[in-house]
Amino acid sequence: MTRGLKVGDLAKRTGVSVRTLHHYDEIGLLSPSHRTESGHRLYAASEVVRFQQITSLRQLGFSLEEIRAFLAHPESGPRRVLELHIARLREQIVALSRLRERLEALNAHVSTAGEISVEELLLTIEEMNKVEKYYTPEQLNELRRRRETLGEEHIRQVEAEWPLLIERVRSEKEKGTPPTSEEVQRLARRWMELVQEFTGGNPEIGKALQRMWSEEKNVHGMDAGPIRELGEYVSRALAASGGDPA
């Protein structure tokens, strides 16, 4: 792309409406920086790169204000956004693949035997409702009510923040940053804030959540082993700061 793209061309090539691009321009999130001799505004290659970042972050559940803040951070380059998007897609693929395998197994049994064994049904139900074995019906109702109270938009924002937070904690741990450092303790406090958002401060729900992470190999499409190690790192940071362990 040597001359840049007009707003209509960019909209047509990406499937995003002209209205959306105009809105991004109005709020200063994405603005074309070049002009033709006749005065038409053009998106340069750097703006297309930024547009891809915006699109990825939107799909991860970020609000426009969160995207603006994220992209303003010096470490939030194209590679960082791509890695986050890839990580989320991998989580979704793992979860969907596991369910697909169970459903395909059921379908195979129906095709060959004309019926499904109780064991196959139980395994499938377990995969579909893994969470329910760790929570009582009362706790599940409380979680549902809490979700309704917080609202779907807030839930999406929190769900989008988790992989970001996990990656930041992992980065500090891999760098060898001690749990006593100010940055790790800040991340640890945010970790616990998000846990509190989920549990509503209910200690029994908190215990059920910990039990699920300690007993399952995979939770919500994420490998539980590495997350448990990060949880221990967070706990040490909280203990060092005088807070409650994770």
N, C-alpha and C positions, 0 to 999 in steps of 0.2 A: 504494500500500500504506500505509494509514493506521494500522492497528492492529497490524501485524506478522504474522508467520507462525509457527505452531507447528512443531515439528520434523517431525511427520508430513506437514504440508502442504508444507513446504519440500522434503522428500524426494520427495514425489509430483510436485511441479511441476518438479523438476530431474532426476529419474531417478537420484538418488544415494540410497544406502540410509540408513535411520535409524541403523544401526550405524556407518556412516562419520561421520555428523554427530555422534554421541555421542563417537566417538573424537577428532574435532577439538576437541570441547568439553573432553574429559578432558586433552588435552595443551596446552590453552590457545591453540590456533590459531584457533578460531572458536567464540565463545560467545554465546548469546542474551542480550541485555542488558535486555529488558523482561519483565514478568510481567502476566498477566491478574489480575482480582480473585480468581479461583479458584486462582491460584497457578501456572498453566501458563506456561512460559517462552516468550518470543516473540523471533523474529529481526527486528530493525528494518531499515530500508532500508540503513543503513550496513553492517550485517553481510552483507546480500545482495551489496552491492558487494564486500566483502572475499571472500565466497565465490566470486564470479566470478573474482577475481584468483587465488585458490587453484587453481581449476579450470584456468585458463589455464596457470599455472606447472606444474601437474601434467602437463598435456599436452605441455609443453615439456621434460619429463624431470626436473624438480626433485624432490628428496626433500623430505619434510615439514620437516626441519630447515633445509634450504636456503631453503624458502619462508618460514619464520619469520624467518630472517635477512634475506632480501631485503625482505620487507614492513616490517621494522623500520627500514629505511633511509629517511630523510626524503624522498628523491627518487623513491621507488618508489610513486607514486600510481597510480590506476586507468588513467590515460592511458598511463603508461610500460609497464604490463603489457600493455595492449591493443596498443601499438605493437610490442612484442616478439613477441607471438603472431601479429600480422598479418605481420610480417617473415618469421617461420618458415613460415607458411602460403604466402606468396608464393614462397619458395624451393622448397617442395614442389610447388606448382602448376606452376612453370616446368619443373622436372625431369620431372614426370609428363606435362605437356603435350607436351614434346619427344618423349618416348618414345611417347605416344599417337599423335602425328602420324606417326612412323615406322611404327608398327604399322598405322595406318589406310591408309597408302600401300601397305604390303604386302598388306593385305586387298583393296584396290582392284585391285591387279594380279592377284591370284588370281581375283577375281570376273570380270574382263574377259578376261584372257589365259589363265587356268587354270594359270599357273605364275608363279614369281617369278624375276626376273633375279638374276644373281650380284651385280651392282652394288647392287641394293636390299638384298639380304641383307647385303652388306658394310657398307653404311651403317647398317643397323639394329644389327648386331653392334657396330659402332664406338660407336654411341650407348649401347648397353647396357653396354659394357665399356671405356669411355673410359679409365678409370684404368689398365687393364692395359697400355696402350701405353707407359706411362711407367715401369713397374716390370718387372724381370726376374721369371721364375717363382720364383726363390729369394727375392727381396725380397717378393713377394706371400705366399709361405709364411711368411716371417718376420713379416710384418704380421698374418697370420691367427693365428700362434702367440702374438703379443703381445696380440692382442685376447682370446684365450682366457685368457691369464695375468691380464690386467687385470680381466676379467669384464664381462658385459654391463651390469650396473648402473653400474659406474664409467665405461664407455664412454658410456652415456646421459648421465651427469652432465657429462662433458667436452663432449659434443656440444651439450648445453644451455647450457654456459657460453660457448662460442665466440661465438654471436650477441650475448650480453651484453657480452663483452669488446670485440668489434668496434665495437659502438655506443658504448661508453665511449671508445675510442680515437678514433673518428670525431668524437665530441662535443668532445674536447679539441683535435683538429686544427682543427675548424671555429671554435672559440673563439680560435684563434691561440695556444694555449698552447705555449711553446717546448719542444723535445725535452729541454732541460736541466732542466725542472721535475721535482720529486720525484714528483708524481702520474703524469706521463707515463712516467717511468722505471720506476715500480712496475708500471704496466700493461704496459710493454714486457717486463719480466722475466717477468710472468705469461704473456704471449704466447709467449715462448720456452719456458717450462715446458710449455705445452700442445703446442707443436711437438715438444719432446723426448719428451713422452708418446707421441706418434704414431710418431715415428721410432725410438724406443728408443735414441737417440744414434748411430744408424748414419748416417755422413755421406753414403753413397751414396743411401740412401733420402731423406735431406734434400735432396740435389741433384735427385733425381727429382721430389720434391714442388715444389721451386722451378721446375723446368722446366715442369711441368704448369700452374702458376699463371701463368707468363710466356707460354705459348703458347696457352692456351685462352681463349676469350671468356667461358666460363661453367664454373664448377667447383662440383659439388655443389649446383646450383641457385642459386649466387651469382654476381653480376656480377664477373668477375675484375679488371676495370680499377680500380674504386675500392679493392678489397682490396689490389691491388699498391701503390697510392699510400699506403695506410695502412701497408703493410709497410715502405716506404721511411722513413716517419715513425718507425716503431718502430726501424728500423735506426739512424737518427740518434740516437735516445734511448739505445740500447744503446751506441753508440760514445761518446756523451758520458759515460756512466757507467762506461766501461771494460770493458763486456761484449762478448760476441760479437755481431756484426751478425746481424739476422734473415735 
